[in-house]
Amino acid sequence: MKVMMVNGSPHPQGNTAMALQEMQKVFAENGVEVEMVHVGNKAIRGCIGCRACAQKGKCVFDDIVNETAPLFAECDGLVVGSPVYYASANATLVAYLTRLFFSTGFDKTMKVGASVVVARRGGLSATFDELNKFFTIAGMPIAASQYWNSVHGGAPGEAAQDIEGMQTMRTLARNMTFLMKSIQLGKEKFGLPEKESWQATNFIR
């Protein structure tokens, strides 16, 4: 089993990192390999809708999106962590995820997704919902925990004081590990679900 963890915070060792590292310890205990990627402090431009990726097989902007696409392709699960800015994810992270998901043509069905959000006080659930939409449009089951996947912390290191939040991270990692392993067994026995040809329709005809 392999998990790609994306830290969308501009602070590589901030509270978002602490939440992800709490999960990483549980993954290690269960023999799950982790590849940590830091994107929040990178210069990542947004998607321009040029659709050149359909011909090139990768994004026209050759940066960390293309560098990490092979990791995404080979992983069994994807964890995305973000601080909360105005009840939303870090814009750099959103630009990264938008281009990563749109420019990669490989089948993401049954890769397990989990989003982790960190804030001083509010905006957690809105950011959590925002990030989960990347998974659900790609056929990726979402791992759940004992509560929404959120941790509170403002000043550096405060996340460690959120006892329930840290427990939520550990529970999430255990549940995600179970789900990934269960899906792997299911694929070996039954294969992936049958797919129909995509019927794309517009509201304006």
C-alpha positions as CSV (number, residue, x, y, z in Angstrom):
1,M,0.0,0.0,0.0
2,K,1.2,3.5,-0.8
3,V,-0.2,6.9,0.1
4,M,0.6,10.2,-1.4
5,M,0.2,13.0,1.2
6,V,-0.1,16.6,-0.1
7,N,0.7,19.5,2.3
8,G,-1.1,22.6,1.0
9,S,0.3,24.9,3.7
10,P,3.0,27.4,2.9
11,H,4.6,26.4,6.2
12,P,6.1,22.9,5.7
13,Q,6.3,22.4,9.5
14,G,3.2,24.2,10.6
15,N,0.0,22.9,12.1
16,T,-1.2,21.3,8.8
17,A,2.1,19.3,8.7
18,M,1.5,18.2,12.3
19,A,-1.9,16.8,11.4
20,L,-0.5,14.9,8.4
21,Q,2.4,13.6,10.4
22,E,0.1,12.2,13.0
23,M,-1.5,10.2,10.2
24,Q,1.9,9.3,8.8
25,K,2.9,7.6,12.1
26,V,-0.1,5.3,11.9
27,F,0.5,4.5,8.2
28,A,4.1,3.5,9.1
29,E,2.8,1.2,11.9
30,N,0.6,-0.5,9.4
31,G,3.2,-0.9,6.7
32,V,1.8,1.8,4.4
33,E,4.4,3.7,2.4
34,V,4.1,7.4,2.4
35,E,5.3,10.0,-0.1
36,M,4.9,13.5,1.3
37,V,4.6,16.4,-1.2
38,H,4.8,20.1,-0.2
39,V,3.0,22.4,-2.6
40,G,1.7,25.3,-0.5
41,N,5.0,27.2,-0.8
42,K,5.4,26.7,-4.5
43,A,4.6,29.0,-7.4
44,I,1.8,27.1,-9.0
45,R,-0.4,28.9,-11.6
46,G,-4.0,27.9,-12.1
47,C,-5.5,25.9,-15.0
48,I,-6.2,28.0,-18.1
49,G,-8.5,25.5,-19.8
50,C,-6.3,25.1,-22.9
51,R,-6.9,21.3,-22.9
52,A,-3.4,20.8,-24.3
53,C,-3.0,18.0,-21.7
54,A,-5.4,15.8,-23.8
55,Q,-2.8,15.7,-26.5
56,K,0.4,16.0,-24.5
57,G,-0.6,13.6,-21.8
58,K,0.5,16.1,-19.2
59,C,-0.1,19.7,-18.2
60,V,1.3,22.4,-20.5
61,F,2.9,24.1,-17.5
62,D,5.8,21.8,-16.6
63,D,6.1,22.2,-12.8
64,I,5.3,20.2,-9.6
65,V,2.0,19.1,-11.1
66,N,3.7,17.0,-13.8
67,E,6.5,16.0,-11.3
68,T,4.0,14.4,-8.9
69,A,1.5,13.0,-11.4
70,P,3.4,9.6,-11.5
71,L,3.1,9.4,-7.7
72,F,-0.6,10.0,-7.9
73,A,-0.9,7.3,-10.6
74,E,0.8,4.6,-8.6
75,C,-0.6,5.4,-5.1
76,D,-3.5,3.6,-3.5
77,G,-4.6,6.6,-1.6
78,L,-4.4,10.4,-1.6
79,V,-4.4,12.6,1.5
80,V,-4.7,16.4,1.0
81,G,-4.1,18.8,3.9
82,S,-4.9,22.5,3.9
83,P,-5.0,25.4,6.2
84,V,-8.2,27.4,6.1
85,Y,-8.2,30.8,4.4
86,Y,-11.5,32.6,4.3
87,A,-13.4,29.4,4.8
88,S,-11.6,27.9,1.8
89,A,-8.5,25.9,1.0
90,N,-5.2,27.6,0.2
91,A,-5.5,28.9,-3.4
92,T,-2.1,27.4,-4.3
93,L,-3.3,24.0,-3.3
94,V,-6.6,24.4,-5.3
95,A,-4.6,25.4,-8.4
96,Y,-2.4,22.3,-7.9
97,L,-5.3,19.9,-7.4
98,T,-7.3,21.4,-10.3
99,R,-4.5,20.9,-12.8
100,L,-3.4,17.5,-11.3
101,F,-6.8,16.0,-11.6
102,F,-7.7,17.5,-15.0
103,S,-4.4,16.8,-16.7
104,T,-4.0,13.2,-15.7
105,G,-5.9,10.7,-17.8
106,F,-5.3,7.6,-15.8
107,D,-8.2,5.9,-14.0
108,K,-8.6,7.1,-10.5
109,T,-11.5,4.8,-9.6
110,M,-11.2,3.3,-6.1
111,K,-8.1,5.2,-5.1
112,V,-9.0,6.3,-1.6
113,G,-9.1,10.0,-0.8
114,A,-9.0,11.9,2.4
115,S,-8.9,15.6,3.1
116,V,-7.6,17.2,6.3
117,V,-8.3,20.8,7.2
118,V,-6.7,23.0,9.9
119,A,-7.8,26.3,11.3
120,R,-7.6,28.5,14.3
121,R,-11.3,28.6,14.7
122,G,-13.9,28.5,11.8
123,G,-14.3,27.6,8.1
124,L,-13.3,24.0,8.6
125,S,-16.4,22.2,7.3
126,A,-16.6,24.5,4.2
127,T,-13.0,23.7,3.3
128,F,-13.5,20.0,4.0
129,D,-16.4,19.9,1.6
130,E,-14.4,21.8,-1.1
131,L,-11.5,19.4,-1.1
132,N,-13.7,16.3,-1.0
133,K,-15.2,17.3,-4.4
134,F,-11.9,16.5,-6.1
135,F,-12.3,12.9,-5.0
136,T,-16.0,12.3,-5.7
137,I,-15.8,13.6,-9.3
138,A,-13.0,11.0,-9.9
139,G,-14.7,7.9,-8.6
140,M,-12.5,7.9,-5.4
141,P,-14.1,6.7,-2.2
142,I,-13.6,9.0,0.8
143,A,-12.1,7.8,4.0
144,A,-14.0,8.9,7.1
145,S,-12.9,9.2,10.8
146,Q,-14.7,9.7,14.1
147,Y,-15.5,13.3,13.2
148,W,-14.9,15.6,10.3
149,N,-11.2,15.5,9.4
150,S,-10.3,18.7,11.1
151,V,-7.7,20.0,13.6
152,H,-7.6,23.3,15.4
153,G,-4.5,25.4,15.8
154,G,-3.4,28.9,15.1
155,A,0.0,29.7,16.5
156,P,2.8,27.2,15.4
157,G,2.6,23.9,17.2
158,E,-0.9,24.5,18.7
159,A,-2.4,21.6,16.7
160,A,-0.6,19.2,19.1
161,Q,-2.9,20.6,21.9
162,D,-6.0,19.6,20.0
163,I,-6.3,16.1,21.6
164,E,-9.5,15.2,19.8
165,G,-8.2,16.5,16.5
166,M,-5.1,14.4,16.7
167,Q,-7.1,11.3,17.7
168,T,-9.3,12.1,14.6
169,M,-6.2,12.0,12.5
170,R,-5.1,8.6,13.9
171,T,-8.5,7.1,13.4
172,L,-8.6,8.5,9.9
173,A,-5.3,6.8,9.0
174,R,-6.5,3.5,10.4
175,N,-9.8,3.7,8.6
176,M,-8.1,4.7,5.4
177,T,-5.6,1.8,5.7
178,F,-8.5,-0.7,6.2
179,L,-10.4,0.8,3.2
180,M,-7.4,0.6,0.9
181,K,-6.6,-3.0,1.9
182,S,-10.2,-4.0,1.5
183,I,-10.4,-2.4,-1.9
184,Q,-7.2,-4.2,-3.0
185,L,-8.7,-7.5,-1.9
186,G,-11.9,-6.7,-3.8
187,K,-10.1,-5.8,-7.0
188,E,-8.2,-9.1,-6.8
189,K,-11.4,-11.1,-6.4
190,F,-13.9,-9.0,-8.4
191,G,-12.0,-6.5,-10.4
192,L,-13.1,-2.8,-10.7
193,P,-16.7,-1.9,-11.3
194,E,-17.9,-2.0,-14.8
195,K,-17.8,1.4,-16.6
196,E,-20.2,2.8,-19.1
197,S,-19.2,5.1,-21.9
198,W,-19.3,8.6,-20.6
199,Q,-22.4,10.4,-21.9
200,A,-21.5,14.1,-21.7
201,T,-24.5,16.5,-21.9
202,N,-24.8,20.2,-21.5
203,F,-27.7,22.2,-20.0
204,I,-27.7,24.4,-23.1
205,R,-28.3,22.4,-26.3
